[in-house]
Amino acid sequence: QVQLVESGGGLVQTGGSLRLSCAGSGRTFTDYPMGWFRQAPGKEREFVAAISWSGGRTDYADSVKGRFTISRGNGKNTVYLQMNSLKPEDTAVYYCAGSGLRYGTLYYRADDYRYWGQGTQVTVSS
């Protein structure tokens, strides 16, 4: 059974930091692009960050650029999202996603991802 499991969410004050982790199991994600999305109450799921299969390319939503960093673990079956300078508008459930396209590049649409985690709540208090 293929699984992506997120961890690291929680409650933090404005300006604080959190590091989200996403661990894959059931298959290797080493050669596949990964991404992070988020969904706030009453809003649609939105793209946050993406990383290529090699880890050599990354991209971010404008709203998080300069504050968030996506990276892959040494074994590459883990992906991280370092979130700094958090704002109340970053409050959402954050989802890890895995592409089904081997050796793919960067993907920005939810439809481009095949595997999803269950989500982890991030709440930023003002």
VOPAGU-2260 file (C-alpha; in pm, 1 decimal, decimal comma):
REM VOPAGU-2260
SITE   aa  ch    i         X         Y         Z
SITE  GLN   A    0       0,0       0,0       0,0
SITE  VAL   A    1     143,2     333,3    -108,2
SITE  GLN   A    2     135,5     596,3     161,4
SITE  LEU   A    3     251,9     949,7     223,0
SITE  VAL   A    4     248,2    1054,7     585,7
SITE  GLU   A    5     294,7    1415,7     690,6
SITE  SER   A    6     410,0    1533,0    1030,0
SITE  GLY   A    7     534,5    1847,7    1197,5
SITE  GLY   A    8     224,3    2063,7    1193,7
SITE  GLY   A    9     105,8    2256,0    1496,3
SITE  LEU   A   10      26,9    2592,4    1649,0
SITE  VAL   A   11     280,7    2872,8    1615,9
SITE  GLN   A   12     280,2    3247,9    1664,5
SITE  THR   A   13     317,7    3497,8    1382,8
SITE  GLY   A   14     681,6    3512,4    1276,2
SITE  GLY   A   15     755,4    3163,1    1398,4
SITE  SER   A   16     878,6    2859,1    1210,5
SITE  LEU   A   17     770,7    2501,3    1150,2
SITE  ARG   A   18     922,8    2215,2     955,5
SITE  LEU   A   19     686,4    1972,5     788,8
SITE  SER   A   20     801,0    1624,2     693,5
SITE  CYS   A   21     650,4    1379,9     448,7
SITE  ALA   A   22     758,1    1016,9     449,1
SITE  GLY   A   23     672,5     786,2     163,0
SITE  SER   A   24     625,6     412,6     189,3
SITE  GLY   A   25     497,8     126,7     -23,7
SITE  ARG   A   26     701,8     239,3    -324,4
SITE  THR   A   27     999,4     457,6    -392,3
SITE  PHE   A   28     948,4     826,9    -458,8
SITE  THR   A   29    1316,8     874,6    -528,6
SITE  ASP   A   30    1273,8     930,3    -902,7
SITE  TYR   A   31     948,8    1124,0    -885,1
SITE  PRO   A   32     865,4    1491,8    -831,6
SITE  MET   A   33     699,3    1587,7    -504,9
SITE  GLY   A   34     496,2    1883,7    -391,8
SITE  TRP   A   35     316,7    2055,6    -106,9
SITE  PHE   A   36     -33,7    2198,3    -123,1
SITE  ARG   A   37    -254,0    2359,3     139,1
SITE  GLN   A   38    -623,1    2414,5     197,4
SITE  ALA   A   39    -769,1    2674,9     427,6
SITE  PRO   A   40   -1129,4    2653,4     554,1
SITE  GLY   A   41   -1374,4    2755,7     283,8
SITE  LYS   A   42   -1103,5    2777,0      19,5
SITE  GLU   A   43    -980,3    2553,6    -258,7
SITE  ARG   A   44    -662,0    2352,0    -229,2
SITE  GLU   A   45    -369,7    2559,4    -355,3
SITE  PHE   A   46     -14,7    2492,8    -467,3
SITE  VAL   A   47     260,8    2581,0    -219,6
SITE  ALA   A   48     588,7    2429,1    -340,7
SITE  ALA   A   49     732,3    2170,4    -578,8
SITE  ILE   A   50    1060,1    1985,7    -615,4
SITE  SER   A   51    1193,3    1789,0    -911,8
SITE  TRP   A   52    1287,3    1422,4    -892,1
SITE  SER   A   53    1655,0    1505,4    -845,5
SITE  GLY   A   54    1593,6    1785,5    -599,6
SITE  GLY   A   55    1781,8    2019,4    -827,4
SITE  ARG   A   56    1482,4    2232,3    -917,7
SITE  THR   A   57    1227,9    2390,5    -687,8
SITE  ASP   A   58     951,9    2645,9    -719,6
SITE  TYR   A   59     705,7    2818,9    -491,6
SITE  ALA   A   60     378,8    3003,1    -484,9
SITE  ASP   A   61     435,2    3378,8    -479,0
SITE  SER   A   62     269,8    3398,7    -137,8
SITE  VAL   A   63     541,8    3184,2      25,5
SITE  LYS   A   64     844,9    3264,0    -189,0
SITE  GLY   A   65    1139,5    3367,8      27,1
SITE  ARG   A   66     982,8    3222,0     342,0
SITE  PHE   A   67     933,4    2851,1     263,1
SITE  THR   A   68    1190,9    2598,0     144,5
SITE  ILE   A   69    1116,1    2254,6      -0,1
SITE  SER   A   70    1385,5    1987,7       7,2
SITE  ARG   A   71    1435,6    1613,4     -22,8
SITE  GLY   A   72    1594,4    1386,2     233,7
SITE  ASN   A   73    1918,1    1201,4     160,5
SITE  GLY   A   74    1729,6     884,9      75,1
SITE  LYS   A   75    1484,8    1098,9    -127,6
SITE  ASN   A   76    1180,6     909,0      -2,5
SITE  THR   A   77    1123,2    1198,1     235,6
SITE  VAL   A   78    1040,5    1555,9     149,8
SITE  TYR   A   79    1043,3    1853,9     382,3
SITE  LEU   A   80     885,4    2197,7     392,3
SITE  GLN   A   81    1068,8    2448,7     609,0
SITE  MET   A   82     834,5    2736,1     685,6
SITE  ASN   A   83     975,6    3058,4     830,6
SITE  SER   A   84     822,4    3399,0     906,8
SITE  LEU   A   85     480,6    3241,1     930,0
SITE  LYS   A   86     171,8    3458,5     894,0
SITE  PRO   A   87    -189,7    3401,3    1000,5
SITE  GLU   A   88    -282,3    3360,6     633,1
SITE  ASP   A   89     -58,4    3052,8     620,8
SITE  THR   A   90    -308,5    2873,1     844,9
SITE  ALA   A   91    -431,5    2566,3     657,7
SITE  VAL   A   92    -412,7    2190,7     629,8
SITE  TYR   A   93     -90,9    2110,0     444,6
SITE  TYR   A   94     -77,1    1811,0     210,7
SITE  CYS   A   95     219,5    1628,0      68,6
SITE  ALA   A   96     180,7    1496,6    -286,3
SITE  GLY   A   97     376,8    1256,2    -503,2
SITE  SER   A   98     381,1    1253,2    -880,6
SITE  GLY   A   99     337,1     936,1   -1082,0
SITE  LEU   A  100     565,5    1067,7   -1359,4
SITE  ARG   A  101     913,4     924,3   -1320,2
SITE  TYR   A  102    1197,3    1171,6   -1379,2
SITE  GLY   A  103     943,4    1449,0   -1406,2
SITE  THR   A  104    1017,8    1813,9   -1342,3
SITE  LEU   A  105     801,4    2058,2   -1149,1
SITE  TYR   A  106     423,9    2029,6   -1128,8
SITE  TYR   A  107     183,6    2293,9   -1005,8
SITE  ARG   A  108    -159,1    2138,5   -1045,9
SITE  ALA   A  109    -315,9    1893,7    -803,0
SITE  ASP   A  110    -418,7    1678,1   -1099,7
SITE  ASP   A  111     -50,3    1618,8   -1180,7
SITE  TYR   A  112      -2,0    1431,0    -854,6
SITE  ARG   A  113    -109,6    1073,9    -800,9
SITE  TYR   A  114     -43,6    1016,1    -432,3
SITE  TRP   A  115    -155,4    1228,0    -137,8
SITE  GLY   A  116    -100,3    1232,5     234,6
SITE  GLN   A  117    -373,9    1279,3     488,8
SITE  GLY   A  118    -268,0    1633,8     572,0
SITE  THR   A  119    -128,5    1809,3     876,8
SITE  GLN   A  120    -280,1    2118,4    1037,7
SITE  VAL   A  121     -76,1    2437,2    1060,7
SITE  THR   A  122    -224,0    2719,2    1265,6
SITE  VAL   A  123     -55,8    3058,1    1294,1
SITE  SER   A  124    -187,6    3283,0    1568,3
SITE  SER   A  125    -176,1    3660,7    1541,9
